[in-house]
């Protein structure tokens, strides 16, 4: 067991899963990227992961159909970025 797994076990959190990056491609006309790993595809905005793993078609549909849960995730990213900038000043 490595140090990260030991720490997560001690604080009662599930271990973080690491997956091999297969490809990362921008979605034309949006600020989003589709990131494909050995577990599936997810939507990302910068270094923020916005969705669970799914098929590439499902991930594209999530962006195009503007799912409310997805939009709330996007808003959350912007709020976090604003807080980080405020803390830096």
C-alpha positions as CSV (number, residue, x, y, z in Angstrom):
1,X,0.0,0.0,0.0
2,X,1.5,3.4,-1.0
3,X,1.4,6.6,1.1
4,X,-1.6,8.0,-0.7
5,X,-3.7,4.8,-0.2
6,X,-2.7,4.8,3.5
7,X,-3.7,8.4,4.0
8,X,-7.0,7.9,2.3
9,X,-7.7,4.9,4.4
10,X,-6.8,6.7,7.6
11,X,-9.2,9.6,6.8
12,X,-12.0,7.3,5.7
13,X,-12.0,8.4,2.0
14,X,-12.0,6.1,-1.0
15,X,-8.7,5.8,-2.7
16,X,-8.2,7.9,-5.8
17,X,-8.3,5.9,-9.0
18,X,-5.7,6.7,-11.6
19,X,-6.3,5.9,-15.2
20,X,-4.1,6.0,-18.3
21,X,-4.8,9.0,-20.5
22,X,-5.5,7.8,-24.1
23,X,-6.5,11.0,-25.8
24,X,-7.5,14.6,-25.0
25,X,-9.3,16.6,-27.7
26,X,-11.0,20.1,-27.7
27,X,-14.7,20.3,-28.5
28,X,-14.9,22.8,-31.4
29,X,-16.8,26.0,-30.5
30,X,-16.7,25.3,-26.7
31,X,-14.3,25.7,-23.9
32,X,-14.5,22.0,-23.2
33,X,-12.3,19.0,-23.9
34,X,-13.1,15.3,-24.1
35,X,-10.6,13.3,-22.2
36,X,-10.5,9.6,-22.9
37,X,-8.9,7.1,-20.5
38,X,-8.9,3.4,-20.2
39,X,-12.1,3.7,-18.2
40,X,-14.1,5.8,-20.7
41,X,-14.5,9.5,-21.8
42,X,-15.3,12.5,-19.6
43,X,-15.8,16.2,-20.1
44,X,-13.1,18.6,-18.8
45,X,-12.7,22.4,-18.5
46,X,-9.1,23.2,-18.0
47,X,-7.8,20.9,-15.3
48,X,-11.4,20.4,-13.9
49,X,-13.2,17.2,-14.5
50,X,-16.9,18.0,-15.1
51,X,-18.5,14.6,-15.7
52,X,-18.3,10.9,-14.8
53,X,-16.8,8.4,-17.3
54,X,-19.2,7.6,-20.2
55,X,-19.0,6.9,-23.9
56,X,-17.7,9.6,-26.2
57,X,-21.2,10.1,-27.7
58,X,-22.8,10.5,-24.3
59,X,-20.1,13.1,-23.4
60,X,-20.8,15.1,-26.6
61,X,-24.5,14.9,-26.0
62,X,-24.0,16.3,-22.5
63,X,-22.4,19.4,-23.9
64,X,-24.8,19.9,-26.8
65,X,-28.0,19.3,-24.8
66,X,-26.7,21.6,-21.9
67,X,-27.8,19.2,-19.1
68,X,-28.6,21.2,-15.9
69,X,-26.3,19.2,-13.7
70,X,-23.5,19.7,-16.2
71,X,-24.2,23.4,-16.3
72,X,-24.0,23.6,-12.5
73,X,-20.7,21.9,-12.6
74,X,-19.4,24.5,-15.1
75,X,-20.7,27.3,-12.9
76,X,-19.0,25.7,-9.9
77,X,-15.6,25.8,-11.8
78,X,-16.0,29.5,-12.5
79,X,-16.9,30.3,-8.9
80,X,-13.9,28.3,-7.6
81,X,-11.6,30.2,-10.1
82,X,-13.0,33.5,-8.8
83,X,-12.3,32.5,-5.2
84,X,-8.8,31.5,-6.1
85,X,-8.1,34.8,-7.7
86,X,-9.6,36.7,-4.7
87,X,-7.3,34.7,-2.3
88,X,-4.2,35.5,-4.4
89,X,-4.8,39.3,-4.2
